[in-house]
């Protein structure tokens, strides 16, 4: 079978596909991804037009390999650092060796998984007691009385036993074996594929990828398996097709690939940035803050709600009580154009619902390549100031630690 044709485009860009490049199964899978807001598939007189949204990664179809590269905001050499920061996992050494090719993102995630799996092999894979049912000439473990009676009819030349041996065939290792198999289908680097093949035999596999994902969902980390957490983080990305922690869930989409929604990544980054930035100054994120919504009742249909991406509690000066500061993450180039009217209305609603009545304020945090930036929008009405919106541009060419220090000095 010939290799699939590679189609390359960037965020928000469009590629034209010939009618015979998409099979009926491909069309169904792309429509499922379209329903999730990852891309748009539009019929055209000459075939199809595939338009990417704010999504990067690789999508493997029957006849086409679609590669969507980051177009702006987070440069390639920094994307893995920001992704690891959002996931709360150590930055892999491969983040310093960004592959400049079109499949760099997918290859880097596979490289991060490879790096963690090689570390686990050097330290020794975790083993646990596994129950096995087998037939032995001598008694080992426990005799299976029911099987011995119904299958051997009292004969003792062969014994049905249940043994408990310490093996590596446990879920901690199975999910990594399944993720390595998924990575092999995504990578385009021969050296990386060869290295993944080299360690694949050391890791058992789950019966199905969905079984591996369910095992990850049930995972609880203790001192016995805490060292598996980084490897499982990268494995989840590969097995779930992308996403930051649980930001992408399985909705029945069967298309193979690794797609990362950039707005979801930016929201996760901003939540961690804000929480860590104000912690040294006595501030903290309000637990369940995103669940405290501003609700609208009485309209037709369901109740609607407004929830900020992050709600911070900032300490007051002297004897003043603490104040709430709503923060919203916007994956938009607000360093190149003004804040939209819809976002102004949204932030004004947050400021009225959460901030102090005498100083209504809210914050927009957007990515800005090259430098940090800050500006203030003052929204006024006939009776005075309605609210103040602080627009903060985070330099995505800097490290997350540098961005944390800068945003802390601003919010202090």
C-alpha positions, 0 to 999 in steps of 0.5 A: 500500500503506498504511503499517504500523501502529505498535506501541510497547512497552518492554523486557520489556513485552508488546503484543497483536496482532490475528490479521490483523496478522501474515502467515505470513511475519511469524510465521516471522521473529518465530519466528527472532528468538525463537530468538535471544532477542530477543523472544517470540511467544505465541499468544493467544485473541484473536490474538498476544502479543508480548513484548520481551526486553532489546532496543530498536530498530525491527522492520519487518514486513509490516503492523506496525512494532514500536518497542521503546524503552529502559525503564530503565538507559540513558536515551534522551539517553545511549544513543548516547553509550554505544553509540559508546563500546562501538563505539569510534567517535567520538560523533556530533553527533546524540547531542546531539540525541536525538529524543524520538519513539518511533523516536529510536534508529533515527533516530539511528543513521541520522543518525550514518551520514548525518553520517559520509557527509556528512563523506566527501563533503566530503573527497572519496570514496576512488577506486581502480583498477577493471577494466572490460571494454568495446568501444571504437573505439580502443585504451584499456588492454589489448586482450582478445585472447581476446574480440577473436578469438572475438567479432570474428573478427579485425575491428578496427573495434571493440576489446574492451579492459580499462581501469583507471580510478580510480572511486568504485565500490569496496567502501569506498563500496558498503557505505555505499550499501547502508547508506543504502538500509537506513536509508531503510526504517527512518527515520520522520523526513521531514527525515532521509529527505530528507537520506538521499535527497540523498546516496544517489546519490553512493554506489554500492551492493553487489549485495545487503546480504549482499554488503556485510556480507561486504565489511565482514568482509573490510575492512582499514584502512590510511592510505588508508581509515582515515577510513572506519572510523566510517562503516563502524561505523554501516553495520554496525549498519544492515546487520546489524540491530543489535548491537555489532561482531560480537555479532549475526551473520547467522543467516538472519533476514530481518526488516528492522529495527534491534534492539540487545540491551542485555545485549550492549551493556552487556558491551561497555561494561564490557569497555572501562570496566574496561580503560581504568579500570585502565590508568593504575594499571598494570593491564591486561586479560588477552588472551584472558581470556574464552577462559580458562574454568573447565571442567566435565568428566565429566558427560553431554553436552558439556563446560561452561565458565564465562568471565568477561566481563572478566579484569583483571590488577592490580599488587601492592603493593611486591614482591607479585605481580599478582592476577587480578580477574574482572568480570561485566557484569549488565544488571539493576537491582541497585540496586533488589533483591538479587543473585540466588543464581545470580549469587552462585554464578557469581561465587564460581566465578570468584573461586575459579578466578581470584583469589588463594586468600588473598583470593578476590574478584570484581566485578559491574558493573550499570547504575544511573541517577542515581548511582554506587554500591558495596556489598560482599557477603561470602559465609561458610561454616562455616569462614570467608569463601568470597569477597567480591563487589563490586557496582558500579553505574555511573551511566548518566546520566553520560558514559562518561569520568566512569564510567571515572574512578570505576571506576578509583578503586574498582578501584585 
